[in-house]
Structure formats: structure tokens, C-alpha cells
Amino acid sequence: MKVHTVLGAVLPSDLGRTLTHEHLSMEFNNFYRKPPNQIAHRFQSGFTLENVGYIRQYPYSSKFNIVMNDDHSKHAVYNDVGVFKELGGGTIVENTTIGLNRDINFYKSVSEKTGVHVVAGTGHYIADVQNDTTLDIKTEDLYNLMLTELTEGCIDNPIVKAGFVGEIASAHC
């Protein structure tokens, strides 16, 4: 049995120290919440010592906190994954799925540049982040899409097979 990474199949014994739930690149724009008017000015710039407490209190009110696929974020990912490798890291399980703007090609680039295995997931996050086309797909077709991504290749890069189903969530209360 082997684990499918973005660069190919790997023996489990070769995975090394593994981070099991990470997001190397994603967008959470649909979760944006307007900050309270009294402190809205605190959310107009990136992270600073002056506003980090506000961002922690209202994480979905900072557009800098919910978009993690811009050039600055990608540069930080290369750096952080490189540090993870230097500290003995071997594998990252990347949980960003369809609807959160999964970026298989970026994951491949991270793996190639750092030497860290990256396992990509398949599936769909909650309905709030899906487009109308996805929302109209029948349950059986969602299943078939995930099965195809696990056994044949991902829709956004057919050479890469997904290694697991997730991140899956439910918004039912």
C-alpha cells in the first residue's frame, strides 16, 4: 500500500513526521464578516502589533486573514515548509478542497522546492463556498468525482491523485 502525494505514490514508511491538517493555499472570502463599526479601521491593513488582537477576536473580519493564496502568502508558505523540512518534517496533508480554491499546482511546486511530501485531498466543503454548478451536482456525481480524483487524477491536475477525502464539513444546525 502506498500514499498518493502530489509528486506520486510514496511508501508510508517514507512519509516521516507528518502535519495532518494544513492549508497551504486557500480562500475563505465567503466567510467574511464586516467588523464592528467602532473598530473597523483596525482591519484596513495587514497584521501589525496594533491590530493582531482585533484580528484574533474577529478573524473573519480581516481580509488579510481569510485570503491565503496571494504572492505574499505563497512566499511565506515556501519559507515555512522549508523550516518544517529543516526541523525534520516529512509530509503535509493539505486539506483545502473544492470551493476553497484548492491549488494542486502550487502544492506540487511546494513539494518540489522543499522536498516535503504533500498529500492533497478531494471533496467539497460546505455549501456556502460552492458555486451554483457544484450545488446542482447530484450526490452520486459528487461521489464519482471524488472516486475519480482518488483513483485516476484530480480535475485541476489529472496527473495528481488525491490521497484522502477531506476537508469535509457540514453547516447543518
Secondary structure, 3 states (H helix, E strand, C coil): CCEEECCEEECHHHCCEEEEEECCCEECHHHCCCCCHHHHHHHCCCCCCCCHHHHHHCHHHCHHHHEECCHHHHHHHHHHHHHHHHCCEEEEEECCCECCCCCHHHHHHHHHHHCCEEEEEECECCHHHCCHHHHCCCHHHHHHHHHHHHHCCECCECCCCCCEECCCCCCCC
